[in-house]
Amino acid sequence: MTAQITEVHGRPAVITLTGRLDQTTDWQLCKVVADCMARDLPFVVLDLASLDFCDEAGLHALSGAAAGTKVIGGTVHLAAPAANPADR
């Protein structure tokens, strides 16, 4: 999985996820969300349009991202999730 942050002043950070979000890549999502929080970007949009697969570990990472930003008053929103990424 790759994760790219797009930051526009005064707007939520957009993190575009590409590839597979699973037990071997979930740490990458945790790291990039932590990077956003360290840069004082607590409002995050996760663009999932190019995410090919998401397993239970990936769902746990998504949930952890939301919980982490909530602690500092932020939010995570999902954009363009596939209808059923586990079937891809």
N, C-alpha and C positions, 0 to 999 in steps of 0.2 A: 504494500500500500504506500502511496505517496500522499502527503498532505501539504498544501500550499496555502499560506495566509495572504489574503488581500486586505490591506488596511487603508481605509479612507477616513480622513479626519472627521470626527463628529458622527461617525456611523459605526454600526457593529462590524467587527472583524468577520470576514468570510473565509472559512476554511474549506477548501475544495478537496474532497477525498477521492482518490482514484485507486482502483484495484480491489483487493480483498481486505476486509476488516475481520480478522480472526485472532486466534490465540497466539499467533506468531507476529502479528502486527499491531495488536491493541495498544501496546506501549507507545507506539508512534503518535496515536491520537492523544493519549494522556500527556505526552511531552508537548505537543503543539498547543494544546489547550492551556497547559501550565505556562508556556511561553507567553500566550496572550494575557493571562492574568498577571504575570510579572511585568508586562508592558502596559499595565493598567487598561486592558481591553476586556472588561468583564462581560460584554454583550457580544455573543458569538452566533453566527449562522453557519451551520454545517451543510455544505452543498454536497448532496449524495447522488447527484445525477450520474456520475461516472463510477460509482461504487458497484463493483461486480458481485460482491458476496459479503454477507455479514452473518456470523454465527453467534452463539451464546456469549462468547468472550467479547465479541464486538459490541453486542447489545449492552453488556456490562460496562464497557468503556464509554459508550454513549451516555449511559445513565450516570456514570461517575463524572463525566464532563459537565453534565447538567448540575449535579450536586456540588461540584467544586466551584462553579461560577455563582451558584446561589448563595454560598457562604459569604461571598464578597459583594452581594447585592446585584449580581448579574443574571443573565439567562442564556440558555442555548436553545436555538430554534433549528429544526430540520427543514431543509429545502430539497424538493424534488426526490423524495425517497422512491425507490422502485416498489412496484406493487407487491413483489415477493422475492427479495434478494437472496433468500436462502435456497431458492430453486434454481438459481443461475448456475 
